[in-house]
Amino acid sequence: MNNASIEVKNLSFSYNELPVLKNLSFNIEKNSFVSIIGPNGAGKSTLVNLLSKVLPVFNGEIFIEGKSIRDLNNIEIAKKIAVVPQYVNLGFNFSVYETILMGRYPYLNRFKGENHEDFKTVKEVMELTKTDIFKDRKYNELSGGEKQRVIIAQTLAQDSPIIILDEPTSHLDINFQIEFMELFYSLFKKNGKTILGIFHDINLAIQYSEKVILLKEGSIYCYGNVSEVINRPNIMSVFKSDVYVGKNPFTGKLYISPNFNLHFHHEKKEMKSEVKIHVIGGGGAASPILNMLHNLGYITSTGVVNNLDTDLYTAEQLGITFINEAPFSPISREAHLRNLELIKTSDVVILPCLQFGNGNFLNLTAVAESIHLGKKVIIIDSESMDSRDHVEGRAVKLYLEIAAKGAIILKNIEDIPQILKNLHKG
Ligand code: ADP
């Protein structure tokens, strides 16, 4: 049996002469939750307008529950697909209750009014969407967020197996956004609905979706599980914007954040990219420095970093060379030696503001070794070493030796670019 709710084959669409969708083929499986993500103009709204037959003329095939969309009339489509748009202004000033009841139009008999089933469904969806508390007010007199809730209720009253969302939560406060995402998610999980949505907020979308369609310039760039689609190279390629992809520790789900350090790109041209810089890693302290240096165009490496450490994850995302160690294990002699090999090929070594214990003390000896090797050493000392020494004063002692041998000590990582510029001039 065919398990697709929506089947799209070689779909192409143009507005006048402008090709907007180019030969798309994909399936949306029954009872799945799929998000469509892509930059403005990628063709997301056009795609959902085609799937709901708002735009009836196209090349290729669209099947809704096995039937060609060309053979379905508007009432038949409305029984299969409900579209939640961004809020709409209605021409007539109906009450909230009447507006929601209109969602039952695919089931109404021309000669009989609404029946018991219609009233029951409307009551249920009003409770679900918390619109029952203002059911007698006029729709046009509601706030944008309240109108949006009424439109969502109206769509749910349609009781279709497929729900298409077109940025449905963009007018809602964060608490209602989450409440409605939870509602759509439970309709998918508990009521067997198929949810296909365009979301303004990518993070909100990927918290709830099973699968993501990444749309770029009218073509499917990637379609798969969230973890297959949401990664830095894909997002950078499609949105032309640098991001950090992390895991929300509260939910275990991926999230993306813009790379706010991009202003360093503007300084890049003044910098000498052949300068090699090694950053001692650990505990996430190296990450902002690695990102900054990477944006400035330096050849960068890091080590020794334990697997699962944020710094390792950052190095992987940025494509930076690293020396790693097993998770939660002390630095081995072997990893330390490999770290020193990397240091030998570098011009500058940077020590971020790290905590030192027995497990990573070898990383501090690597900095002392760097001075012996004649490398320029920059130390970030935003917090006194006294409070970061967990090895009974050994870290403080070695740190003072390193400082006495000419390391440059900075309070802020923001001062690094200027120091590197000066070093290179000198
Ligand atoms: P998205 O929803 O991803 O922002 P759209 O589907 O709205 O993208 O638009 C895709 C492309 O089609 C854009 O270049 C847009 O300017 C164009 N477009 C959208 N609607 C129309 C229209 N009614 N007439 C002509 N061009 C349109």
Residues whose N, C-alpha, C, O or C-beta is under 5 A from the ligand:
A	BS01	ADP	Y15 V20 P39 N40 G41 A42 G43 K44 S45 T46
